[in-house]
Amino acid sequence: MVGDKTADLQCGWNAGVKKSILVRTGYGADLERDEPDTVTKAAIMDDIAAAADWILNNA
């Protein structure tokens, strides 16, 4: 699951995905700064392109 909000990450974790990915675009940078404990289990990427690369290299 790729997203920029807590609900996106939680959706992935609830679905049992291998890894939820937080992108820093949109609300992601604020979430990373304001709720660091929430995002500790997530892979954190600068943007969707970096997330796609991560997925392709870690699938």
C-alpha positions in Angstrom: 0.0 0.0 0.0 1.3 3.4 -0.9 -0.1 6.5 0.6 0.5 9.8 2.4 -1.9 9.4 5.4 -2.2 7.2 8.4 -5.4 5.7 7.1 -3.5 4.6 3.9 -0.7 2.9 5.9 -3.2 1.3 8.3 -5.3 -0.1 5.4 -2.2 -1.8 4.1 -1.3 -3.2 7.5 -4.8 -4.4 8.0 -4.8 -6.1 4.6 -1.6 -7.9 5.5 0.6 -6.4 2.8 4.3 -7.0 3.0 5.1 -3.3 3.6 3.1 0.0 3.6 5.0 2.8 2.0 4.7 6.5 3.1 5.4 9.0 0.4 6.5 12.4 1.5 4.4 14.2 -1.1 1.0 15.4 -0.1 0.5 14.9 3.6 3.3 12.5 4.0 6.1 14.9 5.1 3.8 16.4 7.8 2.8 12.9 9.0 6.5 11.8 9.2 7.3 15.0 11.2 4.2 15.1 13.5 3.6 11.3 14.1 7.0 9.6 13.9 5.8 6.6 15.9 3.0 6.0 13.5 5.3 5.6 10.5 8.1 3.5 12.1 6.8 0.3 10.4 6.5 2.0 7.0 9.1 2.3 4.2 9.4 6.1 3.6 10.0 7.4 0.1 10.3 10.9 -1.3 7.7 10.4 -4.0 5.7 7.9 -6.0 8.5 7.2 -8.4 10.8 6.2 -5.5 8.0 4.1 -4.1 7.6 2.3 -7.4 11.4 1.7 -7.6 11.3 0.3 -4.0 8.4 -2.0 -4.9 10.2 -3.3 -8.0 13.4 -4.0 -6.1 11.8 -5.5 -3.0 9.0 -7.6 -4.5 
